[in-house]
Amino acid sequence: MTQTIGVLLAAGAGIRMGQPKATVLGSNGLPWVVSSARTLTAGGCAETVVVVGAAADEARELLADEPVTIVESACWNDGMGSSLSAGLTAIESLRGDAVLIHLVDLPDVGPDVVRRLLDLSAPDVLARASYGHGPGHPVLIGREHWRAIAGEATGDSGARRYLQRHSVLDVDCSDLAAGVDVDEVRSMLGK
């Protein structure tokens, strides 16, 4: 049986949102960082690691009662790639065949999406959720790819360049979520 570690990227400042996205309250009354971490756990991730940055202290407080490991990305303001690299480096010593990378600003992605991807978990896997608008997150990455992706992850591209050079299975999740990241308050309001 494969074990998959969940890594939640929640380090950004959320400039367009007007506050760090980790601290945004969702329609369920919970901060996104808490809801997203719970999504990974409820979806079947063996362990959950949350990468924080801009609001690190506040995120730690919000997650105090959650069964997660918190990793601080020292260079979070350089972009998602730095946070991805920090997360992958942090899990290198953990037992796991794959990692599921999730973003904090996808509030409609629930445990069902996570479960669908985890069904494909393997040390050599590269798979990602796909929605009506195309490929998105979460992204499932087998252990065989961790070190290479961590070494390449820079700026806002994250694993994009690596994934473009490799065969990636797109897993249709459009029946479960829209998978659209929320960058502005008006996006949350449907405007």
C-alpha positions as a printed Julia matrix, in Angstrom:
191×3 Matrix{Float64}:
   0.0    0.0     0.0
   1.42   3.36   -1.01
   1.7    6.28    1.36
   1.19   9.8     0.1
   2.21  12.95    1.92
   0.15  16.09    1.42
   1.97  19.39    1.02
  -0.12  22.53    1.22
   1.46  25.68   -0.22
   0.17  28.57    1.9
   3.06  31.03    2.01
   2.0   33.85   -0.33
   1.13  37.41    0.65
  -2.12  37.49   -1.34
  -1.53  41.03   -2.57
  -4.56  41.07   -4.9
  -6.67  39.49   -2.16
  -5.61  42.2     0.29
  -4.36  39.66    2.86
  -2.42  36.41    2.94
  -4.68  33.74    1.46
  -3.91  31.37    4.33
  -5.88  33.67    6.63
  -8.93  34.26    4.39
 -12.15  33.0     5.97
 -14.06  30.62    3.74
 -17.81  30.26    3.43
 -17.6   27.52    6.09
 -16.24  30.06    8.6
 -12.79  28.47    8.68
  -9.54  30.02    7.46
  -8.5   28.59    4.1
  -5.29  27.18    5.58
  -7.29  25.09    8.06
  -9.88  23.93    5.5
  -7.21  23.03    2.95
  -5.1   21.11    5.48
  -8.2   19.19    6.55
  -8.99  18.45    2.9
  -5.63  16.71    2.49
  -6.07  14.69    5.68
  -9.7   13.76    4.95
  -8.73  12.82    1.4
  -6.3   10.2     2.67
  -2.86  11.79    2.91
  -0.76   9.92    5.5
   0.82  13.16    6.71
   0.2   16.81    5.92
   2.9   19.46    5.69
   1.91  23.12    5.43
   4.41  25.57    3.94
   3.93  29.06    5.39
   5.61  32.4     4.79
   3.91  35.81    4.67
   1.65  35.19    7.67
   3.74  32.45    9.27
   2.96  33.31   12.89
  -0.76  33.68   12.25
  -0.88  30.46   10.24
   0.92  28.6    13.04
  -1.72  29.86   15.47
  -4.57  28.87   13.17
  -3.1   25.39   12.72
  -2.18  24.82   16.38
  -4.85  22.14   16.87
  -4.43  20.48   13.47
  -2.35  17.29   12.93
   0.1   18.96   10.53
   3.79  19.75   10.29
   4.55  23.39    9.56
   7.51  24.38    7.4
   8.49  28.0     6.9
   9.69  29.03    3.46
  12.47  31.55    4.06
  12.19  32.86    0.48
   8.39  32.73    0.13
   8.34  36.18   -1.51
  10.37  34.8    -4.44
   7.28  32.9    -5.59
   5.57  29.54   -5.36
   8.68  27.72   -6.57
  10.56  28.56   -3.37
   7.68  27.26   -1.26
   7.43  24.08   -3.34
  11.16  23.5    -2.96
  10.93  24.06    0.82
   8.06  21.58    1.07
   9.76  18.9    -1.01
  13.01  19.31    0.91
  11.14  19.01    4.23
   9.51  15.69    3.3
  12.61  14.04    1.85
  13.24  12.13    5.1
   9.59  11.08    5.56
   8.23   7.72    4.48
   6.15   8.26    1.43
   5.88   7.03   -2.12
   4.38  10.23   -3.47
   3.42  13.76   -2.52
   0.2   15.58   -3.32
   0.83  19.31   -3.8
  -2.21  21.46   -3.03
  -2.7   25.24   -3.05
  -4.43  27.16   -0.27
  -6.47  29.31   -2.69
  -8.59  26.49   -4.14
 -11.44  26.5    -1.62
 -13.8   24.35   -3.69
 -11.35  21.45   -4.04
 -12.42  18.88   -1.48
 -11.39  15.45   -0.2
 -13.03  13.69   -3.19
 -10.52  15.29   -5.56
  -7.66  14.27   -3.26
  -8.94  10.67   -3.1
  -9.25  10.45   -6.88
  -5.62  11.43   -7.31
  -4.36   9.26   -4.43
  -5.78   6.22   -6.2
  -2.9    6.67   -8.67
  -0.16   7.09   -6.07
   3.17   5.41   -6.91
   6.88   6.3    -6.69
   7.07   7.14  -10.41
   3.71   8.91  -10.87
   3.12  12.37  -12.31
  -0.58  13.25  -12.31
  -2.69  16.34  -11.8
  -6.3   17.29  -11.44
  -7.92  18.63  -14.57
 -11.03  20.78  -14.74
 -13.12  22.45  -17.45
 -10.46  25.15  -17.85
  -7.59  22.65  -18.14
  -4.97  21.16  -15.82
  -4.63  22.48  -12.29
  -4.03  21.38   -8.71
  -3.6   19.23   -6.74
  -0.59  17.65   -8.43
   0.59  14.13   -7.52
   4.35  13.64   -7.72
   6.09  10.3    -7.17
   9.18  10.18   -4.96
  11.4    9.52   -8.0
  10.74  13.11   -9.13
  11.02  15.02   -5.81
  14.69  15.93   -5.86
  14.7   17.07   -9.5
  11.59  19.22   -9.04
  12.91  20.74   -5.79
  16.1   21.68   -7.63
  14.23  23.34  -10.5
  11.41  25.04   -8.62
  11.92  28.8    -8.8
   9.78  31.89   -9.12
   6.08  31.43   -9.76
   6.45  28.49  -12.13
   6.77  25.85   -9.41
   7.02  22.46  -11.15
   5.61  23.71  -14.46
   8.81  23.39  -16.51
   9.51  19.91  -15.18
   5.97  18.74  -15.87
   6.13  20.14  -19.42
   9.12  17.9   -20.15
   7.54  14.73  -18.74
   4.45  12.67  -19.35
   1.76  13.78  -16.89
  -1.6   12.08  -16.48
  -4.45  14.61  -16.38
  -7.21  13.31  -14.1
 -10.64  14.74  -14.84
 -12.09  16.17  -11.62
 -14.55  18.59  -13.24
 -17.44  16.61  -11.75
 -16.08  17.34   -8.26
 -14.85  20.95   -8.34
 -14.18  23.97  -10.54
 -10.54  24.06   -9.42
 -10.22  27.8   -10.01
  -7.82  29.66   -7.76
  -9.31  32.66   -6.0
  -7.09  35.74   -6.23
  -9.47  38.57   -5.37
 -12.36  39.14   -3.0
 -14.74  39.72   -5.91
 -13.85  36.25   -7.24
 -15.13  34.85   -3.96
 -18.36  36.73   -4.44
 -18.8   35.43   -8.0
 -18.32  38.85   -9.63
